[in-house]
Amino acid sequence: MSGIDLSFAGDVRIQTVQELAWPGVALDFLLHQVPHAEFAQTRAYQDERFVDPDTRELRMSYHSTVLRTPHGNVLIDTCIGSDKHRPLIERWHQQKFPYLERLAALGLAPVDIDYVCCTHLHADHVGWNTRLENGQWVPTFPNARYLFAEPELRYWEQVRREDPAHIFSQSWDDSVLPVIEAQQAEIVSPDHEIVAGVQLQPAFGHSPGNVVIDVRYGEDHAVLSGDVMHHPVQIERPDWNSVFDQDRAQAQATREALLKRVANGRTWLIAAHFAGPTALTVTKDREHFKYHSALRTRS
Ligand SMILES: [Zn+2]
């Protein structure tokens, strides 16, 4: 199991909880109309941490990020979840993941989570919002406030009304609605500050109300970028969209703007599906962004 453990400004810790490592994702499953010949020219293609050298398939991870702050424990993105009915994607369907055990290995029980925030409401980011108990979906984290960015919540509420068979209407029903009904949901603006130093920022495009989480303590800075990028190859090629980007032009503009913001060699970029080191830093050489897996020290 891979995972990060970063310390910020002495008293904030950033850790990941991995639910699923998926090493063999076909290029066409994840990235939209990327020519194989161009993919083969990228640096990520040669990087065994991100692309399987035998099959040349992509490695993906599904993980949450936990922020342990003096003002409470914040859980960002809640993965696929156990027992969820997702017949369209086998790896998501009726699974039993040892996710809570892995959270416990970090010393955290469900009662210890104070805030839950999903960067967007796709099924693989809301799953552990709830768990099945005696045939009912109940909030997994009984003491948590679940924060939902308003444009994202309103959009999927409307999809649910108009298209009950939509795959993300299923996840609305089993992973979002039960939280609202349990009165643990809080609808917030897309630039809401969760606790001091941890703030949502609008990053629309992948989904209509998608956000990223900006974490800043002292000199230390990280951006939890959710699905603005799905694979490190998109740092080199921000013009490549994911199959799952809903508004591709807006998703690309958001990705480029985010990369510009973090391309200082010091900000950690922590994406929801990056395999391997999970946290990367970024620099820009002339026109091209480049990823690194360690901090660049100031010269
Ligand atoms: Zn995702």
Residues whose N, C-alpha, C, O or C-beta is under 5 A from the ligand:
A	BS01	ZN	D124 D227
